[in-house]
Amino acid sequence: MLKNSKNPGVSWLFKMAWRDAKASYKKLVLFMASMVLGIAAVVSIQSFSENLKDNIALQSKSLMGADFIIDSDKPINKRVQQIIDSLGGAQGSEISFASMAAFPKVNGTKLLQVRGIDGEFPFYGELETKPKIASTNFQKNRSALVDATVMLQMGLKSGDSIKIGSTTFPIEGSLKSVPGSTALFSSIAPPVIISQKMIEQTGLIQTGSRIDYKYYFVADARQDMDKLDEKLDPILDTEDADLDTHKSTSERLGRRYENFGRFLNLVAFIALILGCIGIASAINIYIKEKLPSIAILKCLGASRKQSFLIFFIQIAGMGLLGGLIGSIAGVFLQQIFPLLLQGLLPVEVEITLAPKILAIGILLGLLMAILFSLYPLISTFYVSPLRALRIQLDQSLRSKKVAIIIFLLIFIFVFLFSYWLLEEWNYAFFFVLGIAITFSILAGIGSLFMKLIRKFFPASWSFVSRQSLLNLYRPQNQTLVLVITIGMGTFLISTLYLTKDLLLAQASVEEQANSPNLILLDIQAAQKDSVANVIKAQNIPVLENIPIVTMKVESIGGISADEIRQDTTSSVNSWILNHEFRTTYRDSLIASEVLEQGKWIGDVSNQKMIPISVSNNFAEDAKVSVGDTISWNVQGVLMNTSVASIRTVDWSRMQLNFSVVFPKGVLEDAPQFRVLTTKVSDDKTSAKLQQELVKRFPNVSIIDIRQILGVIEGLLEKISWLINFMAFFSILTGIIVLIGAVRTSKFQRVRESVLLRTLGARSSQILKIFAMEYFYLGFLGSLSGIVLSLFSSFLLARLVFETAFSPNLLPIFLVLLMVTFLILIIGVTNSLSVIKSPPLKVLRKKLG
């Protein structure tokens, strides 16, 4: 009997746990490794997100170039000017708009964002130029700073010229970076900076031109940005202006990248859950092997609580160590994120240690290890001491009530952790539900496969083929665990790939014969026929000639916009009241629209109450339905309308869509400008047409949709590469679980190998048996994941993107082959030592 067996003390429990762990350390290390990967992924993303948020906050003034900005899309009125004066006047200002620019030296054109700057802007950060002196010389020399990438593309250098509108500017230098530019917009319309005094000389400020007016301020150090925003922003909103502080800008940017980080966190969290499922399965086998030892301990006087605690301490220690290693690995892993996200981040990220995230990683390792090991650990309570004296058949050694409690605890923990990542209860619930459904389907596929093999066992097959199938449902098989882990990893990678293809296919217009790929903006009413003639003269069709009339909401349902703004109980979205709508008129629906409610009216003669059609998102945000009235301010003229119909609009299509559409017979005489669309066959034709249009109509802006698609595709490639990189953790976790499963059941397989050799099987036959088994597992797991990804992508295509689903199956097929081959190699490599084990050594161990 154990000395003081009833109360041997905590130290004895730790000693026993340590001694047993040392004897089984190879198995425990592999169990821990599958958890380490998931923790490393979660910690790296969380830590990087924290660093990014901190860096955005620290560099918020440099991002904006000032402490705060007042901006408007029209010249400011007297009230806004009074507010600016009350703040001590703006220290700098800017007028900006998109426009085509010509480069006489190379006879080329390009859509650029023209920024006319006045004052010492930027007040934080700097205009990075080459040569450096160009950043201060361009205003006094009346020259231009041109985006460095554009200069490289066009083969330009300082001293060459750029023509903007009707004015030609010498190029003072190349512009490397400028506060206030976003990476996405800069890749479509790169910036060119000139003196604000020269803006009017370009002749580009005309009716319908989309022009932004910004006023930059340097605040007193004691100024509270939150109070300033709270006080002035509502007032400026009523005057068609807006206030942006450096603090609100950094918060907005932080939220934008937080959402992306949350998505990556979920991918990493799935890898962690897969690892924990691997742990649960491996511990289950590990504990089964330890049952005779537990029975002996009980014979010597150990209580069932003590035998339980010995292995509980082992698992807890493994969780703590795994959490620590995973957290440290995550800190190093985050160092590569700035490289993976190059071009997507708004700031240079300085990586620092985040103690809070490290602590969370360690705690996560402990909790996950304990929770996912409790179910197999509970069997130690029910081991009889008689097991040490006689062989017993395997039987259920767990209480169903306790099992339910454990599974409930796991569900609650996963849900709470998901909520911590997503910060939304409903998102967390659906995420956990989605994981449960996916895991259940994969588990169901594995179980069904094993049942089908048993029911329709191919008795006529060769010995090797039959034995490899038998191994899939032998005692201590790992079929379910490996199908789930391999299937989930493959599912993630395949779904992300197919979704990226859906996004690109939704945006692509190259294969659509009647879809435009050039859009001509800011065409004055008097120019529309001349511009159209230039296009037709080059044997290029004019696909659309769309009139645009700008207006604002004056009242909804007889209540003025000002009253609605002041009503704190109103649920009308503020953008409806503050937005300057660009509307059109026509007599029919277009391909991107579907009538949802009401009746389409395309032509009217009575203009007392004009029937209009609004998009469903407008109706939802404005809280209007068919029959409700809206009054519009059309550049000083009030126009009363009623909602005759509500449309569903496919905004993802690369064409001009409108929230509000008037019938013909109403707006023809209103001040307006035109948008023409056309389709060119190749880059050469496009360049020739753009050169001619810019030469004759410098105010016309041209958007090349193919260029936008190229930018979008590049961004999606970067994002999907990073997501796939994180999804690969799931596949890697599956591989480690596979290695752990092979190691854990190694003695079982050694005995099988000895018995097979005793019966006359050759080593080559046994190797083939193991190879075929792992081929089945790899193929079944990856095929299950791919089938699920095809189904989920089909649902996304039909329900979310509302488009046809025609996937490219070649890359998916390659994923199937690669994952299957990888599992086969890992399985066979780890089985070689099993085959080489001497039979006598195994038999002696068994007899002993």
C-alpha positions in Angstrom: 0.0 0.0 0.0 1.0 3.6 -0.6 2.4 5.4 2.4 -0.2 7.8 3.6 -2.2 6.8 0.5 -5.3 8.6 1.6 -3.5 11.9 1.7 -0.1 11.7 0.0 0.0 15.4 -0.7 0.1 17.6 -3.7 3.9 17.2 -4.2 3.4 13.4 -4.7 0.8 14.1 -7.5 3.2 16.4 -9.3 6.0 13.9 -9.0 3.9 11.1 -10.4 2.7 13.3 -13.2 6.3 14.3 -14.0 7.6 10.7 -13.9 4.8 9.5 -16.2 5.2 12.5 -18.6 9.0 11.8 -18.9 8.3 8.3 -20.0 5.7 9.5 -22.6 7.2 12.8 -23.5 7.4 12.0 -27.3 3.7 11.5 -27.4 2.9 14.6 -25.3 5.2 16.8 -27.4 3.3 15.9 -30.6 -0.1 16.5 -28.8 1.2 19.9 -27.7 2.5 20.8 -31.2 -1.0 20.7 -32.7 -2.2 23.2 -30.2 0.9 25.4 -30.5 0.2 26.2 -34.1 -3.3 27.5 -33.4 -2.2 29.6 -30.5 0.7 31.0 -32.5 -1.8 32.0 -35.3 -4.2 33.7 -32.9 -1.5 35.5 -30.9 0.3 36.7 -34.0 -2.8 38.2 -35.5 -4.0 39.7 -32.2 -0.6 41.1 -31.4 -0.2 42.5 -34.9 -3.7 44.1 -34.8 -2.9 45.8 -31.5 0.4 47.1 -32.9 -1.4 48.3 -36.0 -4.0 50.1 -34.0 -1.4 51.7 -31.8 0.7 52.8 -34.8 -2.3 54.3 -36.5 -3.2 56.2 -33.4 0.4 57.5 -33.0 0.7 58.4 -36.7 -2.8 59.7 -37.1 -1.7 63.3 -37.5 0.9 62.4 -40.1 -1.8 60.4 -42.0 -4.0 63.4 -42.2 -1.3 66.1 -42.3 -3.2 68.3 -39.7 -5.0 68.1 -36.4 -8.4 68.3 -38.1 -10.0 69.1 -41.4 -13.2 70.8 -42.5 -14.2 69.6 -46.0 -17.0 70.0 -48.4 -17.9 68.9 -52.0 -18.9 72.4 -52.9 -17.6 76.0 -52.2 -18.3 76.7 -48.5 -21.2 79.0 -47.6 -21.1 82.0 -45.3 -22.0 80.0 -42.2 -19.1 77.5 -42.7 -16.8 80.5 -43.3 -17.9 82.0 -40.0 -17.1 78.7 -38.2 -13.6 78.6 -39.9 -13.0 82.2 -38.8 -14.1 81.4 -35.2 -11.4 78.7 -35.1 -8.7 81.3 -36.0 -8.8 80.6 -39.7 -7.4 77.6 -41.6 -3.6 77.2 -41.7 -3.8 75.5 -45.1 -6.4 74.6 -47.8 -6.8 72.3 -50.7 -9.0 72.0 -53.8 -8.9 68.5 -55.4 -10.6 66.6 -58.2 -10.0 63.8 -60.6 -9.0 64.8 -64.1 -7.2 63.4 -67.1 -3.7 64.7 -67.6 -1.5 64.6 -70.8 2.2 64.1 -71.0 3.4 65.8 -74.2 6.9 64.2 -74.2 5.5 60.6 -74.5 2.1 61.5 -76.0 0.4 59.7 -73.2 -2.6 60.3 -70.9 -3.5 59.3 -67.4 -6.4 59.8 -64.9 -4.9 61.7 -61.9 -6.1 63.2 -58.7 -5.2 66.9 -59.0 -4.5 68.5 -55.6 -4.2 72.2 -55.4 -2.5 73.1 -52.1 -2.2 76.5 -50.4 -0.2 77.1 -47.2 2.4 75.1 -45.5 0.5 71.8 -45.7 1.3 69.2 -44.4 1.8 70.3 -40.8 2.6 66.7 -39.7 4.5 64.2 -41.8 5.9 65.4 -45.1 5.7 65.5 -48.8 8.3 62.9 -49.8 9.7 64.0 -53.1 12.7 63.5 -55.3 14.6 65.8 -55.2 13.7 66.8 -51.7 13.7 70.5 -52.4 10.9 70.0 -54.9 8.4 69.8 -51.9 8.9 73.5 -51.2 9.7 74.8 -54.7 6.6 73.7 -56.6 4.4 76.5 -55.3 6.8 79.4 -56.0 7.8 77.9 -59.4 4.2 77.2 -60.4 5.2 73.6 -61.2 3.9 70.2 -60.4 4.8 67.2 -58.3 3.8 64.0 -60.1 3.4 60.5 -58.5 6.6 58.6 -58.7 5.0 55.5 -60.1 3.4 57.4 -62.9 6.7 59.1 -63.8 8.4 55.6 -63.9 5.6 54.2 -66.1 5.7 57.1 -68.5 9.5 57.4 -68.6 9.4 61.0 -67.2 12.0 63.0 -65.2 12.2 66.3 -63.5 12.0 69.1 -66.1 9.5 67.3 -68.4 5.9 68.7 -68.6 2.4 67.7 -67.7 -0.8 69.2 -69.1 -3.7 69.6 -66.8 -6.8 71.1 -68.5 -5.7 74.0 -70.6 -2.4 74.6 -68.6 1.0 73.0 -69.0 3.2 72.7 -65.9 6.9 71.8 -65.6 7.4 68.7 -63.4 9.4 69.9 -60.4 10.0 66.3 -59.1 8.5 62.9 -58.3 6.1 62.5 -55.4 6.7 59.4 -53.3 4.1 59.9 -50.6 1.6 62.5 -49.4 -0.7 62.7 -46.4 -4.4 62.2 -47.2 -3.9 59.7 -50.1 -5.3 56.2 -49.8 -3.4 53.3 -51.4 -6.5 52.0 -53.3 -7.5 55.3 -54.8 -3.9 56.3 -55.5 -3.5 53.2 -57.6 -6.5 54.2 -59.7 -6.0 58.0 -59.8 -2.4 58.8 -58.6 -1.9 62.2 -57.1 -0.4 65.3 -58.8 0.2 68.4 -56.7 0.1 72.0 -57.9 -0.3 75.4 -56.3 -3.9 76.2 -55.5 -3.5 79.5 -57.3 -3.1 77.6 -60.5 -6.3 75.6 -60.2 -8.6 78.2 -61.9 -6.2 78.5 -64.8 -6.7 74.8 -65.7 -10.3 75.6 -66.7 -11.5 72.3 -65.1 -13.9 73.7 -62.5 -17.2 73.5 -64.4 -20.8 72.5 -63.8 -21.1 69.0 -62.6 -17.4 68.7 -61.7 -16.7 66.6 -58.6 -14.6 68.9 -56.5 -13.5 68.6 -52.9 -12.6 71.6 -50.7 -10.5 71.0 -47.6 -9.4 73.4 -44.9 -6.5 72.2 -42.7 -6.1 73.3 -39.0 -3.4 73.0 -36.4 -5.0 72.8 -33.0 -3.9 74.1 -29.6 -2.4 71.3 -27.5 -5.2 71.7 -25.0 -7.9 71.2 -27.7 -10.1 68.2 -27.0 -10.7 66.6 -30.4 -13.8 64.5 -29.2 -15.6 67.6 -27.8 -14.7 69.6 -31.0 -16.1 66.8 -33.1 -19.2 66.5 -31.0 -19.9 70.3 -31.1 -19.1 71.2 -34.7 -19.8 68.1 -36.8 -23.7 68.3 -36.5 -23.6 72.0 -37.4 -21.4 71.4 -40.4 -23.5 68.5 -41.5 -26.5 70.9 -42.0 -24.3 73.1 -44.1 -23.1 70.4 -46.5 -19.7 70.2 -44.8 -17.9 67.8 -42.6 -15.4 67.7 -39.8 -12.7 65.0 -39.6 -10.3 65.0 -36.6 -7.0 63.0 -36.6 -8.5 61.0 -33.8 -11.7 60.1 -35.6 -9.7 59.2 -38.7 -7.4 56.9 -36.8 -10.4 55.2 -35.2 -12.1 54.7 -38.6 -8.9 53.3 -40.1 -8.5 51.1 -37.0 -12.0 49.7 -37.4 -11.4 49.0 -41.1 -8.4 46.9 -40.4 -9.9 45.3 -37.2 -12.6 43.7 -39.3 -10.0 42.1 -41.6 -8.0 41.0 -38.5 -11.1 39.4 -37.0 -11.6 37.3 -40.1 -8.0 36.1 -40.0 -8.5 35.4 -36.3 -11.4 33.2 -37.0 -9.3 31.2 -39.5 -6.6 30.9 -36.9 -9.1 29.9 -34.2 -10.4 27.1 -36.4 -6.8 25.8 -36.7 -6.7 25.9 -32.9 -9.9 24.0 -32.5 -8.7 21.4 -35.0 -5.6 21.0 -32.9 -7.6 20.6 -29.7 -9.8 17.9 -31.4 -6.5 16.2 -32.2 -5.5 16.5 -28.6 -8.8 15.0 -27.4 -8.4 12.0 -29.7 -4.8 11.5 -28.9 -5.4 11.8 -25.1 -8.2 9.3 -25.5 -5.8 6.7 -26.9 -3.1 7.8 -24.4 -5.4 7.3 -21.4 -6.6 3.9 -22.8 -2.9 2.8 -22.8 -2.6 4.0 -19.2 -5.7 2.2 -17.8 -3.7 -0.8 -16.6 -1.3 1.5 -14.8 -4.2 3.4 -13.2 -5.7 0.1 -12.1 -2.3 -0.8 -10.4 -2.2 2.6 -8.7 -5.7 1.9 -7.3 -4.6 -1.5 -6.1 -1.8 0.3 -4.2 -4.3 2.6 -2.5 -4.6 5.6 -4.8 -8.0 7.1 -4.9 -9.8 7.8 -8.2 -9.4 11.5 -7.5 -5.7 11.1 -7.2 -5.3 9.0 -10.3 -7.4 11.6 -12.2 -5.3 14.5 -10.9 -2.0 12.9 -12.0 -3.1 13.0 -15.6 -5.0 16.2 -15.2 -1.7 17.9 -14.0 0.1 16.4 -17.1 -2.5 17.9 -19.5 -2.6 21.3 -17.7 1.2 21.4 -17.8 1.1 20.6 -21.5 -1.5 23.3 -22.0 0.6 25.9 -20.2 3.8 25.0 -22.0 2.0 24.8 -25.3 0.4 28.2 -24.7 3.8 29.7 -23.8 5.6 28.3 -26.8 2.7 29.2 -29.1 2.6 32.8 -27.8 6.3 33.2 -28.3 6.1 31.8 -31.8 3.2 34.1 -32.5 5.3 37.1 -31.5 7.9 36.1 -34.1 5.3 35.2 -36.7 3.7 38.6 -36.7 7.0 40.0 -38.0 6.2 38.8 -41.5 2.7 40.4 -41.6 4.0 43.8 -42.7 5.7 42.1 -45.7 2.5 40.1 -46.6 0.3 43.2 -46.3 2.7 45.5 -48.1 0.7 48.1 -50.0 -2.5 47.5 -47.9 -1.5 49.2 -44.7 -1.9 52.9 -44.1 1.2 53.2 -41.9 4.6 51.7 -41.3 4.0 49.3 -38.4 6.6 49.1 -35.6 6.3 45.7 -34.0 6.4 45.8 -30.2 5.7 43.2 -27.5 2.0 43.1 -26.3 2.1 41.5 -22.8 -1.7 41.3 -22.6 -1.9 39.2 -25.8 0.9 36.9 -24.5 -1.0 36.3 -21.3 -4.2 35.5 -23.3 -2.2 33.1 -25.4 -0.9 31.2 -22.4 -4.3 31.2 -20.7 -5.9 30.0 -24.0 -3.5 27.1 -24.1 -4.3 26.0 -20.6 -8.1 26.3 -21.0 -8.2 24.6 -24.4 -6.0 21.7 -23.3 -8.1 21.1 -20.2 -11.5 21.4 -21.8 -10.8 19.2 -24.8 -9.0 16.6 -22.6 -11.7 16.3 -19.9 -13.9 13.9 -21.8 -11.2 11.2 -22.2 -9.7 12.0 -18.7 -13.0 11.3 -17.0 -12.6 7.6 -17.8 -9.9 7.4 -15.1 -12.6 7.7 -12.5 -14.2 4.5 -13.5 -11.2 2.1 -13.8 -11.6 -0.9 -11.6 -8.5 -2.2 -9.7 -9.4 -5.7 -11.0 -8.2 -4.5 -14.5 -4.7 -5.0 -13.2 -5.4 -8.7 -12.6 -7.5 -9.7 -15.6 -8.0 -8.6 -19.2 -11.2 -6.7 -19.7 -13.0 -5.8 -22.9 -13.2 -2.1 -23.8 -16.3 -0.6 -22.4 -17.7 2.9 -21.9 -16.0 4.3 -18.8 -17.8 7.7 -18.7 -20.9 9.1 -17.3 -23.3 10.5 -19.9 -24.3 13.3 -17.6 -20.7 14.4 -17.1 -20.1 14.1 -20.8 -23.0 16.5 -21.6 -21.7 19.0 -19.0 -18.2 18.8 -20.6 -19.5 19.4 -24.1 -21.6 22.3 -22.9 -18.6 23.9 -21.3 -16.6 23.5 -24.5 -19.5 25.1 -26.5 -19.7 28.0 -24.0 -16.0 28.6 -24.1 -15.8 28.5 -27.9 -18.8 30.9 -28.1 -17.4 33.3 -25.6 -14.0 33.3 -27.3 -15.7 33.9 -30.7 -17.6 36.8 -29.2 -14.3 38.3 -27.9 -12.9 38.1 -31.5 -16.0 39.4 -33.2 -17.6 41.7 -30.6 -21.1 40.8 -31.9 -23.3 38.1 -30.2 -25.1 37.2 -33.4 -21.9 36.9 -35.5 -20.3 34.7 -32.7 -23.4 32.5 -32.6 -23.5 31.9 -36.3 -19.8 31.4 -36.5 -20.0 28.6 -33.8 -23.0 27.2 -35.5 -21.2 27.1 -38.8 -18.2 25.4 -37.3 -20.5 22.8 -35.6 -22.4 22.1 -38.8 -19.1 21.8 -40.9 -17.5 19.6 -38.3 -20.7 17.5 -38.1 -20.8 17.0 -41.8 -17.2 16.0 -42.0 -17.6 13.6 -39.0 -20.7 12.2 -40.7 -18.8 11.6 -43.9 -16.1 9.8 -42.0 -18.6 7.7 -40.1 -20.6 6.9 -43.3 -17.5 5.9 -45.1 -16.6 3.4 -42.3 -20.1 2.0 -42.3 -20.1 1.6 -46.1 -16.8 -0.3 -45.9 -18.2 -2.7 -43.3 -21.5 -3.2 -45.2 -20.1 -3.5 -48.7 -16.7 -5.0 -47.8 -14.9 -6.1 -51.0 -14.1 -9.7 -49.9 -12.8 -10.5 -53.4 -10.0 -7.9 -53.2 -6.4 -8.8 -52.6 -5.1 -9.3 -49.0 -3.3 -5.9 -49.0 -6.3 -4.0 -50.3 -8.7 -5.7 -47.8 -6.3 -5.1 -44.8 -5.9 -1.4 -45.7 -9.7 -0.9 -45.6 -10.0 -2.9 -42.3 -7.5 -0.5 -40.7 -9.9 2.4 -41.3 -12.3 1.0 -38.6 -9.8 -1.0 -36.5 -9.7 -0.3 -32.7 -8.0 3.1 -32.0 -8.5 4.2 -35.6 -8.0 7.9 -36.4 -10.4 8.1 -39.4 -12.8 10.6 -37.9 -10.2 12.9 -36.5 -8.1 13.0 -39.6 -11.1 13.4 -42.0 -12.2 16.4 -39.9 -8.8 18.1 -39.6 -7.7 17.5 -43.2 -11.2 18.3 -44.5 -11.5 21.5 -42.6 -8.1 22.8 -43.8 -8.9 21.9 -47.4 -12.4 23.4 -47.0 -10.9 26.7 -45.9 -8.3 27.0 -48.6 -10.7 25.9 -51.4 -13.5 28.2 -50.3 -11.3 31.2 -50.0 -9.9 30.5 -53.5 -13.4 30.0 -55.0 -14.7 33.2 -53.3 -11.9 35.3 -54.7 -12.7 33.9 -58.1 -16.4 34.9 -57.6 -15.4 38.4 -56.7 -13.2 38.8 -59.8 -15.8 37.2 -62.0 -18.5 39.5 -60.6 -16.3 42.5 -61.4 -15.0 41.3 -64.7 -16.5 42.8 -67.9 -14.0 41.5 -70.4 -16.3 38.6 -71.5 -19.4 40.7 -71.7 -19.9 41.9 -75.2 -22.2 44.8 -74.3 -20.5 46.0 -71.1 -18.5 49.2 -71.2 -14.8 49.3 -70.3 -14.4 53.1 -70.6 -16.5 55.7 -68.8 -16.3 59.3 -69.8 -17.3 61.7 -67.0 -17.9 65.5 -66.5 -19.1 66.0 -70.1 -20.9 69.4 -70.3 -24.3 69.3 -72.0 -23.0 71.4 -74.9 -20.2 68.9 -75.5 -22.1 65.6 -75.5 -22.6 65.5 -79.3 -19.0 66.5 -80.1 -17.6 63.9 -77.7 -19.8 61.2 -79.1 -18.7 62.1 -82.6 -15.0 61.7 -81.7 -15.8 58.2 -80.3 -17.8 57.2 -83.4 -15.1 58.6 -85.8 -12.7 55.9 -84.5 -15.3 53.2 -85.2 -16.0 52.7 -81.5 -19.7 52.5 -80.3 -21.3 54.8 -77.8 -23.0 52.4 -75.5 -24.7 54.8 -73.1 -25.3 58.6 -73.0 -26.5 59.2 -69.4 -27.7 62.6 -68.1 -26.7 63.4 -64.5 -28.6 66.0 -62.4 -27.4 66.8 -58.8 -29.9 67.4 -56.0 -30.4 67.1 -52.2 -33.3 65.9 -50.0 -35.3 68.8 -48.8 -38.0 66.9 -46.9 -39.4 63.4 -46.4 -43.1 62.9 -45.8 -43.6 66.7 -45.4 -40.9 66.9 -42.6 -37.9 69.1 -43.5 -34.4 67.6 -43.5 -33.4 70.0 -40.7 -36.3 68.8 -38.5 -35.4 65.2 -39.1 -31.7 65.9 -38.2 -32.8 67.5 -34.9 -35.2 64.7 -34.0 -33.1 62.3 -31.9 -35.8 59.6 -32.2 -35.6 59.6 -36.1 -34.3 56.5 -37.7 -33.6 58.1 -41.0 -29.9 57.6 -41.9 -27.9 60.8 -41.9 -26.3 60.2 -45.3 -29.8 60.5 -46.9 -30.1 64.0 -45.5 -26.5 65.2 -46.2 -25.7 63.5 -49.4 -25.7 65.3 -52.8 -27.4 62.8 -55.0 -26.4 62.4 -58.7 -29.6 61.3 -60.3 -30.7 60.5 -63.9 -33.8 60.1 -65.9 -34.9 57.4 -68.3 -37.9 55.4 -69.5 -36.9 51.8 -68.7 -35.0 49.6 -66.3 -31.5 48.5 -67.1 -29.8 45.1 -66.7 -28.5 45.7 -63.2 -32.0 46.5 -61.8 -35.0 44.4 -60.8 -38.4 45.9 -59.9 -39.1 44.9 -56.2 -42.2 46.9 -55.4 -44.6 49.3 -57.0 -45.0 50.2 -60.7 -42.3 51.5 -63.0 -43.2 54.8 -64.6 -40.9 55.9 -67.4 -42.6 59.0 -68.8 -44.8 61.8 -67.3 -46.4 65.0 -68.5 -48.0 66.2 -65.2 -45.2 67.6 -63.0 -47.2 68.4 -59.8 -46.3 65.2 -58.1 -43.5 63.4 -59.9 -43.3 59.6 -59.6 -39.7 58.4 -59.0 -38.0 55.0 -58.5 -35.6 54.5 -55.6 -33.2 51.7 -54.8 -34.1 49.4 -51.9 -31.1 50.5 -49.8 -32.3 54.2 -50.2 -35.8 53.2 -49.2 -34.5 51.4 -46.1 -32.2 54.2 -45.0 -34.8 56.9 -45.8 -37.6 54.9 -44.2 -39.9 55.4 -47.2 -42.1 53.0 -49.0 -44.2 53.1 -52.2 -46.5 56.2 -52.1 -44.4 58.2 -49.7 -43.4 61.8 -50.7 -39.9 63.3 -51.0 -39.2 66.9 -51.8 -35.9 67.7 -53.6 -33.7 70.8 -53.9 -32.6 70.7 -57.5 -29.9 73.4 -57.4 -32.3 75.9 -55.9 -35.5 74.7 -57.4 -37.9 72.6 -55.2 -39.4 69.5 -56.8 -42.1 67.3 -55.2 -42.0 63.6 -55.8 -43.6 60.4 -54.7 -42.1 56.9 -54.5 -43.7 55.0 -57.4 -41.4 52.0 -57.3 -38.5 50.4 -55.4 -35.7 48.6 -57.2 -33.1 46.0 -56.3 -29.8 47.3 -57.7 -26.7 45.1 -58.4 -24.1 47.7 -57.2 -21.3 45.2 -57.9 -21.6 45.6 -61.6 -19.0 47.7 -63.3 -21.6 50.2 -64.7 -23.3 53.4 -63.6 -26.2 52.7 -61.2 -28.4 55.2 -59.4 -30.2 55.3 -56.1 -32.8 57.6 -57.5 -34.2 57.6 -61.1 -36.7 60.1 -62.5 -39.0 59.5 -65.5 -38.5 61.3 -68.7 -40.3 64.6 -69.2 -39.1 66.3 -65.9 -35.4 67.0 -65.7 -34.5 67.7 -69.3 -34.1 71.4 -68.8 -32.3 71.2 -65.4 -28.6 72.0 -65.2 -26.8 68.8 -65.9 -23.8 67.1 -67.3 -23.3 63.8 -69.2 -21.6 60.5 -68.8 -20.8 58.5 -71.9 -19.7 54.9 -71.9 -18.0 52.9 -74.6 -16.0 49.7 -75.2 -12.6 49.5 -76.7 -11.0 46.3 -78.0 -7.4 46.7 -76.8 -4.9 49.0 -75.1 -3.7 50.6 -78.3 -7.2 51.7 -79.3 -7.9 52.9 -75.8 -4.7 55.0 -75.7 -5.5 56.6 -79.1 -9.0 57.5 -78.1 -8.0 58.9 -74.7 -5.3 61.1 -76.3 -7.8 62.6 -78.8 -10.4 63.2 -76.1 -8.0 64.8 -73.7 -6.6 67.0 -76.4 -10.0 68.3 -77.5 -11.9 68.1 -74.2 -9.5 68.6 -71.3 -12.3 68.8 -68.7 -13.5 65.2 -69.5 -12.3 62.5 -67.1 -11.9 59.0 -68.4 -12.1 55.9 -66.2 -10.5 52.7 -67.7 -12.4 49.9 -66.0 -9.8 47.4 -67.0 -7.2 49.3 -64.9 -9.6 49.3 -61.9 -10.1 45.5 -62.3 -6.3 45.1 -62.3 -6.0 47.0 -59.1 -8.9 45.0 -57.5 -7.4 41.7 -58.7 -4.0 42.7 -57.2 -5.6 43.5 -53.8 -7.6 40.3 -53.8 -4.5 38.3 -54.6 -2.6 39.9 -51.6 -5.5 39.4 -49.3 -6.3 35.8 -50.4 -2.6 34.9 -50.2 -2.5 36.0 -46.6 -5.8 34.2 -45.8 -4.5 31.1 -47.4 -1.3 31.4 -45.4 -3.4 31.4 -42.3 -5.7 28.6 -43.6 -2.6 26.5 -44.1 -2.3 26.3 -40.4 -5.3 24.1 -40.4 -3.7 21.7 -42.9 -0.5 21.8 -40.9 -2.4 21.1 -37.7 -4.0 18.1 -39.5 -0.6 16.8 -40.4 0.7 17.1 -36.8 -2.5 15.4 -35.6 -1.7 12.6 -38.1 1.9 12.3 -36.9 0.6 12.3 -33.3 -2.0 9.6 -34.1 0.6 7.4 -35.7 3.0 7.8 -32.8 0.2 7.3 -30.2 -1.0 4.1 -31.8 2.5 3.0 -32.7 2.6 0.0 -30.3 -0.8 -1.1 -31.5 0.5 -1.0 -35.1 3.8 -2.8 -34.1 1.7 -5.6 -32.7 -0.4 -5.7 -35.9 2.8 -5.7 -37.9 4.2 -8.6 -35.9 1.0 -10.7 -36.2 0.9 -10.0 -40.0 4.5 -11.1 -40.4 3.9 -14.2 -38.2 1.1 -15.1 -40.6 3.5 -14.7 -43.5 3.1 -11.1 -44.6 6.2 -9.4 -46.1 7.4 -6.0 -45.0 6.7 -4.6 -48.4 3.1 -5.8 -48.1 2.7 -4.2 -44.7 4.1 -0.9 -46.0 1.6 -1.1 -48.9 -1.2 -1.6 -46.4 -0.2 1.5 -44.4 0.3 3.5 -47.6 -3.2 2.6 -48.9 -4.7 3.5 -45.6 -3.2 6.9 -45.5 -4.1 7.5 -49.2 -7.7 6.7 -48.3 -7.6 9.1 -45.4 -5.9 11.9 -47.3 -8.1 11.5 -50.3 -11.3 11.2 -48.3 -10.5 14.2 -46.0 -9.4 16.5 -48.9 -12.2 15.4 -51.2 -14.8 16.1 -48.4 -13.3 19.6 -47.8 -13.4 20.3 -51.5 -17.0 19.1 -52.0 -18.1 21.3 -49.0 -16.2 24.3 -50.4 -17.9 23.8 -53.8 -21.3 23.7 -52.1 -20.6 26.7 -49.9 -19.3 28.7 -52.8 -22.4 27.8 -54.9 -24.5 29.2 -52.1 -22.4 32.3 -51.9 -22.7 32.8 -55.7 -26.5 32.3 -55.7 -27.5 34.0 -52.4 -24.9 36.7 -51.9 -23.3 37.6 -55.2 -26.4 36.6 -57.2 -24.3 35.3 -60.1 -23.7 32.0 -62.0 -21.3 29.6 -60.4 -18.7 28.2 -62.8 -15.6 27.4 -60.9 -12.2 26.7 -62.3 -11.7 23.1 -61.2 -8.0 22.6 -62.2 -6.5 24.4 -59.1 -9.1 22.6 -56.9 -8.0 19.3 -58.4 -4.3 20.2 -57.7 -5.2 20.9 -54.1 -6.8 17.5 -53.8 -3.7 15.8 -55.2 -1.2 17.8 -53.1 -3.0 17.3 -49.8 -3.5 13.6 -50.5 0.1 13.1 -51.5 1.3 15.0 -48.4 -0.8 12.9 -46.0 0.5 9.7 -47.8 4.1 10.7 -47.4 3.7 11.7 -43.8 1.9 8.5 -42.9 4.3 6.2 -44.7 7.4 7.9 -43.3 6.1 7.6 -39.8 5.2 3.9 -40.3 8.7 2.8 -41.4 9.9 2.4 -37.8 6.8 0.3 -37.1 7.7 -2.2 -39.8 11.3 -2.3 -38.7 10.5 -3.3 -35.1 11.9 -6.8 -34.2 9.1 -9.3 -33.6 10.8 -10.9 -30.6 11.2 -7.6 -28.8 7.4 -6.9 -29.2 6.4 -10.4 -28.1 8.6 -10.3 -25.0 7.2 -6.9 -24.1 3.7 -8.2 -24.5 4.4 -11.4 -22.4 6.3 -9.4 -19.8 
